[in-house]
Amino acid sequence: MAMAKPVIGSEVGGILDVIQKEENGLLVSPGDARELSKAIIELLDNKEKAREMGKKARETVRTKRLKNITMEIRKILIIHPNWRGDVLFSTALVRALKDRFPRASICSLIVSCCKEILERNPDIDELIFQPRTKGLKNFLRGFKLVFLLRRKRFDVAFLLTPSFSRSLFLFLAGIPLRVGYKKNRKSIFLNKKVDLPIGDRHRAEHFLGLAYFLGIKKEKDYHFFISLEDEQWADDFLNKNRIDKKDFLVILNPGGNWELKRWPAKSFALLGDKLIQEYKAKIIISGSEEDRELAERISSLMQAKPILAAGKTTLKQLGALFKKANLVIANDSGPMHIAVALGSPVIALFGPTSSQITGPYSQRKNWRVIQKNVGCPLPCYNLNCSQK
């Protein structure tokens, strides 16, 4: 049956649990040679019927094998995307799998630049870091990874982005159940292929969809965890800048990984001044080291000078600052999602990307999306658009 061949069996014992008559094989009465010869002739004469029964027979074996594997899941591997926002979205899948298999250990494989997103996550038992490389160097690192994964003896692996090389590595590592999206040659080494999502479903739901066949429940939040040390750092930073719990603290995060996702510096400056004038807000401008120049430009455009934190925090420390804020205003970016994950009130500013696919994802609903409708279908990646 596993070789897609039609089977004829006797109507007795355990064979009845495997063969469905006239579906994936034929059943005959025990000891009835005439009935057996008739069934053989039927399959030899009707090659199309034999072929269809063979396909269904192979699917029966595959389904039963997957069922046996899922009943014994003890070690789970998740290969996350290479982008911080998507890694954060994938924590919804991590939580759902931990809830479904509470005794299983979960190992996450991520590129090194995303490690802060998953560090201290109590649902993850082990992190494996990989540097982001390309070409031959990446392939050679992959074969080292194969030997590592073979030693760990995972029961199931989830590949969250289509990849020929990574699906090959999972196959060579001997992982019994390899789950990912169905996409031409990139999925040929997977044995549980899920159709690529269509429509405006959130990216977190895309990832959750890979494991619905295991009976997971829909997780309605993504997760980010900080330490007491990070919170103490945030307290010290605020005290140093004379901000206390009575102040109305607003954090502006003006960064974005490409220009069209960034609200103009002048607009952030005008907003900051208005918040100070009308609400006596204390303003912090946050961001990465790459955002430092942008933060300084916004500061130079403001009448009242804000506190600059861009380039001065780790992601965890930034998250701790967000937890202290009364409001976070940010573009579509990783930090915006971190603020949402931590439960901070958030206003998310969207430009050409789809808030339905990559917007805030939380059942708390203490966030709002602001996005101007310019009549274009979203998402749009035309960097030369006249509407920008």
C-alpha atoms as one frame of an Amber mdcrd trajectory, in Angstrom:
protein
   0.000   0.000   0.000   2.839   2.385   0.801   4.112   1.875  -2.767   0.728
   2.957  -4.194  -0.266  -0.560  -5.222  -3.854  -1.840  -4.952  -4.331  -4.559
  -2.341  -6.705  -7.491  -2.060  -7.282  -8.767   1.455  -9.461 -11.173   3.385
 -12.458  -9.825   5.286 -11.067 -10.797   8.643  -9.120  -9.385  11.585  -7.072
  -6.214  11.531  -7.104  -5.944   7.735 -10.581  -4.404   8.063  -9.014  -1.440
   9.880  -6.784  -0.721   6.905  -8.673  -1.585   3.722 -11.920   0.163   2.889
 -13.717  -1.978   0.332 -13.797  -0.501  -3.191 -11.883   2.568  -1.902  -8.229
   1.699  -1.325  -8.443  -2.034  -2.074 -10.710  -5.039  -2.447 -11.927  -7.434
   0.240 -12.833 -11.076  -0.366 -14.252 -13.820   1.821 -11.606 -15.943   3.592
 -10.791 -19.154   1.711 -12.910 -18.262  -1.348 -10.530 -18.859  -4.286 -13.156
 -18.012  -6.897 -13.864 -14.617  -5.313 -10.136 -13.951  -5.048  -9.504 -14.751
  -8.730 -12.422 -12.536  -9.722 -10.935  -9.614  -7.743  -7.504 -10.131  -9.335
  -8.977 -10.157 -12.848 -11.017  -7.033 -12.055  -7.881  -5.052 -11.135  -5.879
  -6.399 -14.081  -8.626  -5.452 -16.537  -9.368  -2.027 -15.040  -5.999  -0.293
 -14.789  -7.538   3.101 -13.999  -9.415   1.665 -11.021  -6.249  -0.092  -9.840
  -4.283   3.145 -10.129  -6.837   5.149  -8.119  -7.022   2.458  -5.435  -3.223
   2.497  -5.244  -3.166   6.254  -4.659  -5.772   5.959  -1.913  -3.890   3.036
  -0.380  -0.709   5.089  -0.139  -2.646   7.989   1.410  -4.144   5.571   3.979
  -0.681   4.401   5.018   0.624   7.967   5.166  -2.330   9.140   7.271  -2.015
   6.263   9.734   1.740   6.809  10.001   1.249  10.510  10.738  -1.370   9.637
  13.343   1.042   7.268  15.066   3.798   9.907  14.999   1.581  12.657  16.405
   0.491  10.413  19.287   4.159  10.096  20.284   5.366  13.681  19.817   7.964
  14.477  22.466  10.466  16.689  20.646   9.397  19.555  18.352  11.633  21.660
  16.110  10.480  25.007  14.712  12.541  26.710  12.003  11.556  30.366  12.219
  11.694  33.046   9.493  14.686  35.385   9.204  12.818  38.604  10.046  12.150
  39.912  13.541   8.487  40.742  12.990   7.711  37.311  11.563   9.660  35.623
  14.363   7.479  37.486  16.842   4.333  36.402  14.956   5.530  32.796  15.144
   5.399  32.838  18.959   1.634  32.324  18.636   2.388  28.928  17.062   4.936
  28.144  19.788   2.348  28.803  22.515  -0.335  26.771  20.704   2.004  23.775
  20.340   3.036  23.960  23.988  -0.623  24.005  25.036  -1.354  21.000  22.765
   1.751  19.023  23.780   2.604  20.228  27.303   5.120  17.425  27.919   6.978
  17.949  24.653  10.178  19.962  24.441  10.277  22.730  21.838  13.475  23.792
  20.099  13.584  26.939  17.970  16.102  27.450  15.169  16.615  31.135  14.302
  19.183  33.426  12.743  21.391  35.100  15.351  20.051  38.623  14.716  16.580
  37.520  15.912  17.636  35.831  19.154  16.325  38.604  21.442  12.788  37.982
  20.155  12.742  34.453  21.577  15.114  34.682  24.544  13.433  34.064  27.927
  10.332  32.627  26.250   9.102  30.001  28.757   7.445  27.952  25.999  10.825
  27.273  24.337  13.200  24.731  25.858  16.170  25.283  23.554  17.383  27.873
  21.040  19.727  27.070  18.169  21.294  30.119  16.529  22.468  30.268  12.937
  24.307  33.163  11.298  22.625  34.579   8.207  24.749  33.447   5.248  24.205
  32.838   1.533  25.448  30.596  -1.243  27.952  27.796  -0.710  28.812  28.915
   2.817  25.163  28.623   3.810  24.930  25.157   2.260  28.031  23.938   4.104
  26.681  25.265   7.394  23.482  23.414   6.594  25.199  20.042   6.499  26.737
  20.724   9.915  23.200  21.456  11.052  22.022  18.086   9.705  24.361  16.192
  12.027  23.244  18.313  14.984  19.552  17.698  14.266  20.088  13.958  13.784
  21.608  13.717  17.252  18.626  15.494  18.803  16.108  13.023  17.280  13.145
  15.335  16.771   9.697  13.814  16.168   8.352  16.720  14.095   9.731  19.836
  12.439   7.835  22.920  11.274   9.387  24.956   8.459   7.715  28.377   8.555
   9.035  29.713   5.247   9.300  27.703   2.016  12.918  26.642   1.454  14.394
  23.855  -0.670  17.651  23.681   1.279  16.057  23.683   4.722  13.470  21.062
   3.776  16.344  18.943   2.430  18.244  19.324   5.714  15.176  18.169   7.660
  14.885  15.116   5.411  18.580  14.263   5.791  18.270  14.711   9.557  15.758
  11.859   9.565  12.922  13.796  11.181   9.804  11.605  10.702   7.228  14.374
  10.296   8.301  17.424   8.268   5.635  20.137   8.000   5.634  23.201   5.774
   3.947  25.033   2.945   3.246  23.387  -0.401   5.340  25.273  -2.943   6.781
  23.593  -6.078  10.269  22.151  -5.591  10.797  23.947  -2.287   8.518  21.442
  -0.559   9.534  18.155  -2.185  11.249  16.879   0.979   8.273  17.628   3.237
   5.760  14.893   4.030   3.004  17.129   5.421   2.346  19.971   3.010  -0.090
  22.754   3.825  -1.483  25.046   1.134  -0.064  28.563   1.153  -2.570  30.962
   2.742  -4.610  33.209   0.486  -6.452  36.419   1.278  -5.894  38.857   4.125
  -5.282  36.445   7.004  -2.780  37.648   9.578   0.743  36.247   9.318   0.406
  34.767  12.828  -2.598  32.792  11.582  -0.557  31.658   8.575   1.899  30.003
  10.940  -0.835  28.559  13.154  -2.373  26.972  10.067   0.628  24.665   9.740
  -0.401  22.808  12.896  -4.198  22.786  12.820  -4.077  19.160  11.632  -2.601
  18.312  15.060  -5.633  19.716  16.840  -4.051  22.909  18.187  -6.283  25.750
  19.324  -6.075  29.184  17.769  -3.729  31.395  19.788  -4.833  35.045  19.806
  -1.594  36.730  20.887   2.078  36.777  20.084   4.527  36.941  22.970   7.679
  38.790  24.042   9.358  38.405  27.414  11.645  40.703  29.372  13.566  40.215
  32.624  13.551  42.025  35.945  16.975  43.375  34.994  15.504  44.937  31.861
  12.721  46.547  33.899  15.263  47.879  36.394  17.246  49.376  33.511  14.083
  51.126  32.294  13.385  52.500  35.784  16.935  53.830  36.011  16.692  55.411
  32.549  13.432  57.171  33.429  14.753  58.362  36.796  17.894  59.701  35.154
  15.710  61.703  32.757  13.365  62.905  35.521  10.303  60.977  34.430   8.143
  59.489  37.165   4.925  57.471  37.330   2.741  60.580  37.416   3.955  61.780
  34.025   2.087  61.063  30.798   4.829  59.170  28.961   4.631  58.820  25.166
   7.251  56.935  23.173   7.635  57.699  19.469   9.321  54.982  17.402   9.831
  56.495  13.936  11.899  53.699  12.352  10.894  51.258   9.654  12.899  48.910
   7.485  12.191  50.873   4.298  11.359  54.479   3.526   7.707  54.174   2.499
   6.880  52.555   5.855   8.161  55.609   7.764   5.859  58.486   8.631   7.709
  61.746   7.805  10.095  63.170  10.422   8.295  66.518  10.258   4.986  64.838
  11.122   6.488  63.087  14.144   7.949  66.426  15.286   4.600  68.233  14.983
   2.853  65.394  16.843   5.429  65.453  19.636   5.032  69.199  20.139   1.240
  68.919  20.162   1.333  66.159  22.784   3.589  68.311  24.970   1.481  71.445
  24.525  -1.946  69.875  25.029  -1.231  66.962  27.392   2.067  67.982  29.032
   3.467  64.696  27.787   7.021  63.535  28.309   8.346  62.375  24.925  10.952
  59.674  24.292  12.112  58.930  20.752  13.257  55.314  20.496  14.784  53.168
  17.807  17.830  51.180  16.755  21.323  52.501  16.094  20.283  52.932  12.444
  17.435  55.203  13.602  19.678  57.526  15.633  20.072  60.088  12.833  16.313
  60.072  12.182  15.587  60.587  15.888  18.010  63.509  16.043  16.368  65.079
  12.980  12.921  64.834  14.609  14.330  66.344  17.789  15.826  69.262  15.835
  12.404  69.985  14.293  10.609  70.076  17.650  10.149  73.207  19.754  10.450
  71.300  23.057  13.294  68.803  23.058  12.423  65.137  23.648  14.541  62.473
  25.320  16.533  60.468  22.786  16.795  56.710  23.347  17.486  55.620  19.756
  20.591  53.444  19.627  20.831  53.315  23.429  18.789  50.185  24.178  18.692
  46.488  23.467  15.372  45.121  22.209  14.615  43.808  25.705  15.380  47.203
  27.281  13.240  48.893  24.654  10.421  46.514  25.549  10.840  47.445  29.205
  10.493  51.133  28.294   7.356  50.345  26.300   5.840  48.679  29.389   6.326
  51.922  31.320   4.718  54.087  28.611   1.178  55.395  28.624   1.222  55.352
  24.830   3.504  54.079  22.058   3.201  55.587  18.574   5.125  53.650  15.951
   5.321  52.803  12.286   4.755  49.265  10.996   7.896  47.747  12.529   9.258
  45.130  14.896   9.263  47.511  17.893   5.587  48.318  17.301   4.759  44.604
  17.557   6.902  44.251  20.680   4.854  47.026  22.301   1.630  45.212  21.344
   2.962  41.900  22.678   3.759  43.531  26.025   0.260  44.988  26.337   1.219
  48.647  25.913  -1.380  51.019  24.401  -0.260  51.420  20.775  -1.102  53.584
  17.774   0.302  51.820  14.700   0.952  53.939  11.605   0.646  52.005   8.343
   1.587  53.081   4.838   1.862  50.642   1.916   1.685  47.402   3.918  -1.481
  45.544   4.919  -2.483  45.919   8.559  -4.693  42.856   8.162  -1.679  40.693
   7.302   1.113  42.256   9.380  -0.709  44.559  11.776  -1.154  44.223  15.554
  -2.414  40.789  16.622  -3.765  40.731  20.158  -7.057  40.019  21.845  -6.425
  42.913  24.275  -7.512  45.449  21.632  -5.739  48.388  23.313  -4.233  49.334
  19.972  -5.400  51.297  16.944  -4.221  51.298  13.340  -4.131  54.547  11.366
  -3.803  54.141   7.614  -4.736  56.566   4.863  -6.761  55.090   2.019  -5.154
  56.247  -1.237  -7.162  53.825  -3.361  -4.346  51.336  -3.962  -4.517  47.589
  -3.257  -2.453  46.542  -0.246   0.232  45.501   0.330   2.115  47.571  -2.255
   5.878  47.351  -2.794   6.238  49.905  -5.592   9.043  52.088  -4.228   8.554
  54.627  -7.036   4.844  55.118  -6.390   3.531  58.639  -7.077   1.183  58.339
  -4.057   4.018  58.024  -1.517
